[in-house]
């Protein structure tokens, strides 16, 4: 039995398939090219009249710093450790220890008028020089008696000033005053005073305080707990010292400095460089609301949308035109057949004669 000859290749169908693939890849290339082309065109005609710099937030690690530590000589002991723990996640501005600048602020509050020429840096320095001349550079005389009520009022006033200067999404953390060992000079300070100061601080700050937005870091309790873990210093700070943590009066040993630094850094780290809360935008940023911004990526997307619409319209017209042509091609042979088979009277007569002969048989 002879095998049937293979069907000849349908070159027309293959050509149509290649055309479809070419159309798909051409459309994809055009969409991608439209994006880069739009960027090039818009950037070429942009006159630079739109400045977006004021809409950008400061980076977490900027020149002004995101963390400001304010304290005394105790903070000075462990500040470098805090800075090393936080960097590069947060940048500390400076350690706010007792120095000429911070002292000038203290003196300014006591002597400076704050008005006119005396409100300038010259007035602050003038007051500072006068104050140092009065104390004969004896810095121990800087300490002055402060009642518990004055301390609470001063802390509240400090909070209001800091809150007014704080960024909208900033966080304030207050650390309680650290213990005073019993061996320290009782004429300067005693631990009972520290306990009362911390009670007044808790009345202002923390979840149960007047200003609960201020986090309360219990440095006092952290130091006491660390010392009480050792049976030899379980009596600290009531009746015995804790030389492992505090070996220089009220100042701390390297181990105590490390303990305080880790605790302070642990409290700061979650808030240092944190993203801004939703809705907290500066007024100079809000002025852009409702204004049309000629941004490159928006123009590129609009150009892509128009291009896709145009491609869709062209493809629709091509498909529709081919469909009409195919329908016309299919209908043309049928018309030709009906034209050739016109009824003939003689053919009808011969057909009737053949039908009669068939019936007779």
C-alpha positions as CSV (number, residue, x, y, z in Angstrom):
1,X,0.0,0.0,0.0
2,X,1.5,3.3,-1.0
3,X,2.1,5.9,1.6
4,X,0.3,9.2,1.2
5,X,2.4,12.1,0.2
6,X,3.1,14.6,3.0
7,X,1.1,17.8,2.9
8,X,3.0,20.7,1.6
9,X,4.0,23.3,4.2
10,X,1.5,26.1,4.9
11,X,3.9,29.0,4.3
12,X,1.1,31.5,4.7
13,X,0.2,30.4,8.2
14,X,3.8,30.4,9.2
15,X,4.2,33.9,7.9
16,X,1.1,35.1,9.8
17,X,2.5,33.5,13.0
18,X,5.8,35.3,12.6
19,X,3.9,38.6,12.1
20,X,2.0,38.1,15.3
21,X,5.2,37.5,17.3
22,X,6.8,40.5,15.7
23,X,3.9,42.6,16.6
24,X,4.0,41.4,20.3
25,X,7.8,42.2,20.6
26,X,7.5,45.5,18.8
27,X,4.7,46.5,21.2
28,X,6.8,45.5,24.2
29,X,9.9,47.4,22.9
30,X,7.8,50.5,22.2
31,X,6.4,50.5,25.7
32,X,9.9,50.3,27.3
33,X,11.3,52.8,24.9
34,X,8.5,55.2,25.6
35,X,9.5,55.4,29.2
36,X,13.1,56.3,28.6
37,X,12.3,58.5,25.7
38,X,9.8,60.5,27.7
39,X,12.3,61.0,30.5
40,X,14.9,62.3,28.0
41,X,12.4,64.7,26.4
42,X,11.0,66.0,29.6
43,X,14.4,66.5,31.2
44,X,15.6,68.3,28.1
45,X,12.7,70.8,28.2
46,X,12.5,71.2,32.0
47,X,13.5,74.7,32.9
48,X,14.3,73.7,36.5
49,X,11.6,75.9,38.0
50,X,10.4,73.2,40.4
51,X,12.5,72.6,43.5
52,X,11.6,69.5,45.5
53,X,14.3,69.9,48.1
54,X,11.9,71.3,50.7
55,X,9.7,68.3,50.4
56,X,12.4,65.9,51.5
57,X,12.9,65.0,55.1
58,X,16.3,65.1,56.7
59,X,18.2,61.8,56.7
60,X,18.4,60.1,60.0
61,X,22.2,60.6,60.1
62,X,22.5,64.2,59.2
63,X,24.8,67.1,60.2
64,X,22.7,68.4,63.0
65,X,22.3,65.1,64.7
66,X,19.3,63.2,65.8
67,X,20.2,62.5,69.4
68,X,21.0,65.1,72.0
69,X,22.1,63.9,75.5
70,X,21.9,66.5,78.3
71,X,23.4,65.7,81.6
72,X,26.3,66.4,84.0
73,X,29.6,64.9,84.8
74,X,28.1,61.5,85.3
75,X,26.8,61.5,81.7
76,X,30.3,62.7,80.6
77,X,31.7,59.4,81.9
78,X,29.5,57.1,79.8
79,X,28.6,59.4,76.8
80,X,31.4,58.1,74.5
81,X,30.1,54.5,75.0
82,X,26.5,55.5,74.1
83,X,27.8,57.2,71.0
84,X,29.8,54.2,69.9
85,X,26.7,51.9,70.5
86,X,24.3,54.1,68.6
87,X,26.5,55.0,65.6
88,X,26.0,54.6,62.7
89,X,22.3,54.1,63.4
90,X,22.0,57.5,65.0
91,X,24.4,60.5,65.3
92,X,24.7,62.2,68.6
93,X,25.0,65.9,68.4
94,X,27.2,66.5,71.4
95,X,27.4,65.5,75.0
96,X,25.6,68.2,77.0
97,X,27.9,68.1,79.9
98,X,28.9,71.0,82.1
99,X,31.2,73.1,79.9
100,X,31.4,76.8,79.0
101,X,28.5,76.7,76.5
102,X,26.1,74.9,78.9
103,X,27.3,77.0,81.8
104,X,26.7,80.1,79.8
105,X,23.0,79.0,79.4
106,X,22.8,78.5,83.2
107,X,24.3,81.9,83.9
108,X,22.2,83.5,81.2
109,X,19.1,82.3,83.0
110,X,20.3,83.7,86.2
111,X,21.8,87.1,85.2
112,X,20.9,87.8,81.5
113,X,18.0,90.1,80.7
114,X,17.2,88.3,77.4
115,X,16.3,91.6,75.7
116,X,18.1,93.7,73.1
117,X,21.9,93.7,73.0
118,X,22.1,91.6,76.2
119,X,20.1,88.9,74.5
120,X,23.0,88.2,72.1
121,X,26.0,86.0,72.7
122,X,27.9,89.0,73.9
123,X,25.4,89.4,76.8
124,X,25.8,85.7,77.7
125,X,29.6,85.9,77.7
126,X,29.5,89.1,79.8
127,X,27.3,87.4,82.4
128,X,29.5,84.3,82.3
129,X,32.7,86.3,83.0
130,X,31.0,88.2,85.8
131,X,29.8,85.0,87.4
132,X,33.2,83.3,87.2
133,X,34.8,86.4,88.6
134,X,32.3,86.3,91.6
135,X,33.1,82.6,92.3
136,X,36.9,83.2,91.7
137,X,36.7,80.2,89.3
138,X,35.7,77.9,92.2
139,X,33.3,75.7,90.4
140,X,32.1,74.1,93.6
141,X,30.3,77.3,94.4
142,X,28.2,76.9,91.2
143,X,26.0,74.6,93.2
144,X,23.2,76.4,95.0
145,X,20.4,75.1,97.2
146,X,17.2,74.2,95.3
147,X,14.0,73.1,97.0
148,X,12.0,70.1,95.7
149,X,9.3,72.3,94.5
150,X,11.8,74.5,92.6
151,X,13.3,71.3,91.1
152,X,9.9,70.2,89.9
153,X,9.1,73.6,88.5
154,X,12.4,73.8,86.8
155,X,12.0,70.4,85.2
156,X,8.5,71.3,83.9
157,X,9.9,74.5,82.4
158,X,12.7,72.6,80.8
159,X,10.3,70.1,79.4
160,X,8.2,72.9,77.8
161,X,11.3,74.5,76.2
162,X,12.5,71.2,74.9
163,X,9.1,70.2,73.6
164,X,8.8,73.5,71.7
165,X,12.1,72.9,70.0
166,X,11.6,69.2,69.3
167,X,10.7,67.9,65.9
168,X,7.1,66.8,65.4
169,X,8.0,63.2,65.5
170,X,10.8,63.5,68.2
171,X,10.9,61.6,71.4
172,X,12.0,62.8,74.9
173,X,13.5,60.3,77.4
174,X,14.1,61.3,81.0
175,X,16.6,59.3,83.1
176,X,16.1,59.2,86.8
177,X,18.9,60.5,89.0
178,X,21.5,57.8,90.0
179,X,22.1,56.8,93.6
180,X,24.3,58.6,96.1
181,X,26.5,56.2,98.2
182,X,26.5,56.6,102.0
183,X,30.2,57.4,101.9
184,X,29.6,60.6,99.9
185,X,29.8,64.0,101.6
186,X,26.3,64.5,103.2
187,X,26.8,68.3,103.0
188,X,26.6,68.1,99.2
189,X,23.9,65.6,98.6
190,X,22.4,62.4,100.2
191,X,20.5,59.5,98.7
192,X,17.2,60.5,100.4
193,X,17.2,63.7,98.4
194,X,17.7,61.6,95.2
195,X,14.7,59.5,96.0
196,X,12.5,62.5,96.5
197,X,13.8,64.1,93.2
198,X,12.9,60.9,91.4
199,X,9.4,60.9,92.9
200,X,8.9,64.5,91.6
201,X,10.2,63.4,88.2
202,X,7.7,60.5,88.1
203,X,5.0,63.0,88.8
204,X,5.9,64.8,85.6
205,X,7.1,62.1,83.2
206,X,6.3,58.6,82.4
207,X,3.0,56.8,81.9
208,X,1.6,58.0,85.3
209,X,3.0,61.5,85.0
210,X,1.7,64.8,83.9
211,X,3.4,64.5,80.6
212,X,3.2,60.8,79.6
213,X,4.7,61.5,76.2
214,X,8.1,61.6,77.9
215,X,9.6,58.1,78.3
216,X,11.0,57.4,81.8
217,X,14.3,55.5,82.0
218,X,14.8,54.3,85.6
219,X,18.6,54.6,85.7
220,X,18.4,54.6,89.5
221,X,16.7,51.3,89.7
222,X,19.0,49.7,87.1
223,X,22.1,50.6,89.2
224,X,20.6,49.4,92.4
225,X,19.5,46.1,90.9
226,X,22.9,45.4,89.5
227,X,24.6,46.1,92.9
228,X,22.0,44.0,94.9
229,X,22.8,40.9,92.8
230,X,26.1,40.7,94.7
231,X,25.4,39.6,98.3
232,X,28.4,41.8,99.5
233,X,26.7,44.9,98.2
234,X,23.0,44.0,98.8
235,X,22.9,46.8,101.3
236,X,23.5,49.5,98.6
237,X,22.7,52.4,98.6
238,X,21.2,52.5,102.1
239,X,24.2,51.5,104.3
240,X,27.0,50.5,102.0
241,X,28.8,51.4,98.8
242,X,29.0,49.5,95.5
243,X,32.6,49.9,94.4
244,X,32.2,47.6,91.4
245,X,29.8,50.1,89.8
246,X,30.5,53.3,91.7
247,X,34.0,53.9,92.9
248,X,34.5,57.6,92.8
249,X,31.9,59.3,95.0
250,X,28.7,59.7,92.9
251,X,30.7,58.9,89.7
252,X,30.8,55.5,88.2
253,X,33.6,52.9,87.6
254,X,34.2,51.6,84.0
255,X,31.7,48.8,84.7
256,X,29.1,51.3,86.0
257,X,29.7,53.5,83.0
258,X,29.2,50.6,80.7
259,X,26.0,49.6,82.5
260,X,24.5,53.1,82.3
261,X,25.6,53.5,78.6
262,X,24.0,50.2,77.5
263,X,20.8,51.1,79.3
264,X,20.6,54.6,77.9
265,X,21.4,53.4,74.4
266,X,18.8,50.7,74.7
267,X,16.2,53.4,75.4
268,X,17.4,55.7,72.6
269,X,17.9,53.1,69.8
270,X,14.2,52.5,68.9
271,X,13.6,56.2,68.4
272,X,16.9,57.3,66.9
273,X,16.4,57.9,63.2
274,X,12.8,56.4,63.2
275,X,10.6,57.2,60.3
276,X,8.2,60.2,60.6
277,X,4.7,59.4,61.6
278,X,2.0,59.7,58.9
279,X,0.5,63.2,58.5
280,X,3.3,65.0,60.2
281,X,4.4,67.3,57.4
282,X,5.9,70.8,57.7
283,X,3.9,73.8,56.5
284,X,6.3,74.5,53.7
285,X,5.6,71.0,52.4
286,X,1.8,71.4,52.7
287,X,1.9,74.4,50.4
288,X,2.5,72.1,47.5
289,X,-0.8,70.3,48.0
290,X,-3.1,70.9,45.0
291,X,-0.3,72.2,42.8
292,X,0.5,70.5,39.5
293,X,4.0,69.1,39.6
294,X,5.8,68.4,36.3
295,X,7.5,65.3,37.5
296,X,9.4,63.1,35.0
297,X,8.0,59.8,36.0
298,X,4.4,61.0,35.8
299,X,4.9,62.3,32.3
300,X,6.5,59.0,31.3
301,X,3.5,57.0,32.6
302,X,1.1,59.3,30.8
303,X,3.1,58.9,27.6
304,X,3.0,55.1,28.0
305,X,-0.8,55.2,28.5
306,X,-1.3,57.2,25.3
307,X,1.1,54.9,23.4
308,X,-0.7,51.7,24.6
309,X,-4.0,53.2,23.6
310,X,-2.7,54.1,20.2
311,X,-1.2,50.6,19.7
312,X,-4.5,49.0,20.8
313,X,-6.4,51.2,18.3
314,X,-4.0,50.3,15.5
315,X,-4.1,46.6,16.3
316,X,-7.9,46.7,16.4
317,X,-8.0,48.4,13.0
318,X,-5.6,45.8,11.5
319,X,-7.6,42.8,12.9
320,X,-10.9,44.4,11.7
321,X,-9.5,45.1,8.2
322,X,-8.2,41.6,7.8
323,X,-11.5,40.1,9.0
324,X,-13.4,42.1,6.4
325,X,-11.0,41.1,3.6
326,X,-11.3,37.5,4.6
327,X,-15.1,37.7,4.5
328,X,-15.0,39.3,1.0
329,X,-12.7,36.6,-0.2
330,X,-14.9,33.8,1.0
331,X,-18.1,35.4,-0.5
332,X,-16.6,36.0,-4.0
333,X,-16.5,32.3,-5.3
334,X,-20.1,31.7,-4.2
335,X,-21.3,34.6,-6.3
336,X,-19.4,33.3,-9.3
337,X,-21.0,29.8,-9.0
338,X,-24.5,31.2,-8.9
339,X,-23.8,33.3,-11.9
340,X,-22.7,30.3,-14.0
341,X,-25.7,28.1,-13.0
342,X,-28.4,30.2,-14.6
343,X,-31.5,28.1,-15.2
344,X,-32.0,26.9,-18.9
345,X,-35.5,25.9,-20.1
346,X,-34.0,23.2,-22.4
347,X,-32.1,21.7,-19.4
348,X,-35.4,21.5,-17.5
349,X,-37.0,19.6,-20.3
350,X,-34.2,17.1,-20.6
351,X,-34.3,16.6,-16.9
352,X,-38.0,15.8,-17.0
353,X,-37.5,13.2,-19.8
354,X,-34.8,11.5,-17.8
355,X,-37.0,11.4,-14.8
356,X,-39.8,9.8,-16.8
357,X,-37.5,7.1,-18.2
358,X,-36.4,6.2,-14.7
359,X,-40.0,5.8,-13.5
360,X,-40.9,3.4,-16.5
361,X,-38.0,1.2,-15.6
